[in-house]
Amino acid sequence: MIWIVVIAIIAFVIYLSVKGNADIKNVEKYGGLRNKYKTLIDLIMSRNSFYQLNEINSNNVELTNTGMKFKLIEMDKKLQITWVWNSFGSGQNHKLLWKFDENEDQRKMYEIMNKDMALQNLIDDGMTKQQAEDFYIINNTANEDEQNRLVENFSKKYPDLWSKMTGE
């Protein structure tokens, strides 16, 4: 019985090794994650001039800044991005995870990530998820009339929050 368990463990380790090598070979065709996802990485890096890029290997990249880290790795032709944020304001640690198809538009990937991080920031400041989503829509509405209408609805829907935000 013990031999069966040992053989199963060895087979599993070999499987993971072969699978990991296939993922690395896939991204190495493009010169590594750094090149394959250059547009996305550049967009993340442009958020703040203090980001540092650390290429652990061709399929493992970290972008770090004080209190914040993005980890990019590709598995089974899907880009997995983990964002960890240690909030100075609330003292809480936040973690978000995204998975994108390898050929997905990198600007759209960034838009999704940027929205999720903005929502997390609003939640960290004390809003509920629904309040944060409503406020995010207000901040990202280009039409001034529509924005004014949304602000009016927001102030009526969340009067306590609105008075806190405006000091009224």
Secondary structure in CASP SS format (residue, H / E / C, confidence):
PFRMAT SS
TARGET T0000
AUTHOR 0000-0000-0000
METHOD secondary structure of the structure
MODEL  1
M C 1.00
I H 1.00
W H 1.00
I H 1.00
V H 1.00
V H 1.00
I H 1.00
A H 1.00
I H 1.00
I H 1.00
A H 1.00
F H 1.00
V H 1.00
I H 1.00
Y H 1.00
L H 1.00
S H 1.00
V H 1.00
K H 1.00
G H 1.00
N H 1.00
A H 1.00
D H 1.00
I H 1.00
K H 1.00
N H 1.00
V H 1.00
E H 1.00
K C 1.00
Y C 1.00
G C 1.00
G C 1.00
L H 1.00
R H 1.00
N H 1.00
K H 1.00
Y C 1.00
K H 1.00
T H 1.00
L H 1.00
I H 1.00
D H 1.00
L H 1.00
I H 1.00
M H 1.00
S C 1.00
R C 1.00
N C 1.00
S C 1.00
F C 1.00
Y C 1.00
Q E 1.00
L E 1.00
N E 1.00
E E 1.00
I E 1.00
N E 1.00
S C 1.00
N C 1.00
N E 1.00
V E 1.00
E E 1.00
L E 1.00
T E 1.00
N E 1.00
T C 1.00
G C 1.00
M E 1.00
K E 1.00
F E 1.00
K E 1.00
L E 1.00
I E 1.00
E E 1.00
M E 1.00
D C 1.00
K C 1.00
K E 1.00
L E 1.00
Q E 1.00
I E 1.00
T E 1.00
W E 1.00
V E 1.00
W E 1.00
N E 1.00
S C 1.00
F C 1.00
G C 1.00
S C 1.00
G C 1.00
Q C 1.00
N E 1.00
H E 1.00
K E 1.00
L E 1.00
L E 1.00
W E 1.00
K E 1.00
F E 1.00
D E 1.00
E C 1.00
N C 1.00
E C 1.00
D C 1.00
Q H 1.00
R H 1.00
K H 1.00
M H 1.00
Y H 1.00
E H 1.00
I H 1.00
M H 1.00
N H 1.00
K H 1.00
D H 1.00
M H 1.00
A H 1.00
L H 1.00
Q H 1.00
N H 1.00
L H 1.00
I H 1.00
D H 1.00
D C 1.00
G C 1.00
M C 1.00
T C 1.00
K H 1.00
Q H 1.00
Q H 1.00
A H 1.00
E H 1.00
D H 1.00
F H 1.00
Y H 1.00
I H 1.00
I H 1.00
N H 1.00
N C 1.00
T C 1.00
A C 1.00
N C 1.00
E H 1.00
D H 1.00
E H 1.00
Q H 1.00
N H 1.00
R H 1.00
L H 1.00
V H 1.00
E H 1.00
N H 1.00
F H 1.00
S H 1.00
K H 1.00
K H 1.00
Y C 1.00
P H 1.00
D H 1.00
L H 1.00
W H 1.00
S H 1.00
K H 1.00
M H 1.00
T H 1.00
G C 1.00
E C 1.00
END
